[in-house]
Amino acid sequence: MTIRNIEIKDNQELAKIVRDTFIEFDLPKENTVYSDPETDKLYELFQYPGSTYFVAEENGVLLGGCGIYPTDGLPDKCAELVKFYLTGASRGKGTGKMLMDKSIEAAAKMGYKQVYLESFPQLAKAVSMYEKAGFKMLPEQIGNSGHLATTIWMLKELTH
């Protein structure tokens, strides 16, 4: 398995992985990344300064991706862990942890002091992974992601 930076050729397959996850877990589609037009143009989105996105690939097949983005409204030196989705077949094998760790490491190298994320209770295994990685629950959403359907908000302090 290879972890690499996103390329423009990844857009269509990544959008499918994201939306397939929403269908699989019966997650809300409105006010989420499912209906967000940026989901179809992730390569372009992650050209924004202060952002980065990694994909996991095996034998030419995309397994998923995860990135860091300076979401509007977040505190200074805080970035969001975003667009973190894997194919069903690649979950539970350490792929997600590798992508998350690479993204958090990149955030620290870019000078961020905190990483924020938003999730859903239906993604309990992912939430457990976040807790093991040092993310703490928050009582409310921070930042202006526009994804108002999320009900889990977490923050991790980065140590340099």
Residue pairs with C-beta under 8 A, 6 or more apart in sequence:
1 56
1 57
1 58
1 63
1 95
1 98
2 56
2 57
2 58
3 54
3 55
3 56
3 57
3 98
3 99
3 102
4 54
4 55
4 57
5 52
5 53
5 54
5 55
6 14
6 42
6 43
6 46
6 53
6 54
6 55
6 65
6 67
7 43
7 55
8 43
8 44
10 42
10 43
10 55
10 62
10 65
11 40
11 41
11 42
11 43
11 44
12 40
13 62
14 39
14 42
14 55
14 62
14 64
14 65
14 83
14 85
15 39
15 40
15 42
17 62
17 64
17 65
17 85
17 86
17 87
18 33
18 34
18 39
18 83
18 85
19 34
19 39
20 87
20 88
21 27
21 85
21 86
21 88
22 28
22 29
22 32
22 33
22 34
24 88
25 120
25 122
25 123
26 122
27 34
27 120
27 122
27 123
27 149
28 34
28 120
28 149
29 35
30 149
31 146
31 147
31 148
31 149
32 147
32 149
32 150
33 39
33 83
33 147
36 146
36 147
38 45
39 83
42 53
42 65
42 67
42 83
43 53
45 51
45 53
45 69
46 52
46 53
46 67
46 69
48 69
48 70
49 70
50 68
50 69
50 70
50 79
50 110
51 67
51 68
51 69
51 70
51 79
52 67
52 68
52 103
52 106
52 110
53 65
53 66
53 67
53 68
53 83
54 65
54 66
54 67
54 99
54 102
54 103
54 106
55 62
55 63
55 64
55 65
55 99
56 62
56 63
56 64
56 65
56 86
56 90
56 95
56 98
56 99
57 63
58 90
62 87
63 86
63 87
63 89
63 90
63 95
64 84
64 85
64 86
64 87
64 90
64 95
64 96
64 99
65 83
65 84
65 85
65 99
66 81
66 82
66 83
66 84
66 85
66 96
66 99
66 100
66 102
66 103
67 81
67 82
67 83
67 84
67 103
68 79
68 80
68 81
68 82
68 103
68 104
68 106
68 107
68 110
68 112
68 115
69 79
69 80
69 82
69 83
70 79
70 80
71 79
71 80
71 82
71 116
71 143
71 144
71 145
72 143
72 144
73 142
73 143
73 144
74 80
74 116
74 142
74 143
75 114
75 142
77 111
77 112
77 113
77 114
78 112
78 113
78 114
78 115
78 116
78 142
78 143
78 155
79 107
79 110
79 112
79 114
79 115
79 116
80 115
80 116
80 117
80 118
80 143
80 145
81 100
81 103
81 104
81 107
81 115
81 116
81 117
82 117
82 145
84 96
84 99
84 100
84 103
84 117
84 126
86 95
86 96
86 99
90 96
91 125
92 125
96 126
96 129
97 129
97 133
100 129
100 130
100 133
101 133
103 115
104 115
104 133
104 156
104 158
107 115
107 158
108 158
108 160
112 158
113 157
113 158
114 155
114 156
114 157
114 158
115 135
115 155
115 156
115 158
116 138
116 142
116 143
116 153
116 154
116 155
116 156
117 130
117 135
117 153
117 154
117 155
118 141
118 145
118 147
118 150
118 152
118 153
118 154
119 126
119 127
119 130
119 150
119 152
119 153
119 154
120 149
120 150
120 151
120 152
121 127
121 151
121 152
127 152
127 154
130 154
130 156
131 154
133 156
134 156
134 157
135 154
135 155
135 156
136 154
136 155
136 156
137 152
137 153
137 154
138 153
138 154
138 155
139 153
140 153
141 148
141 150
141 153
142 153
142 155
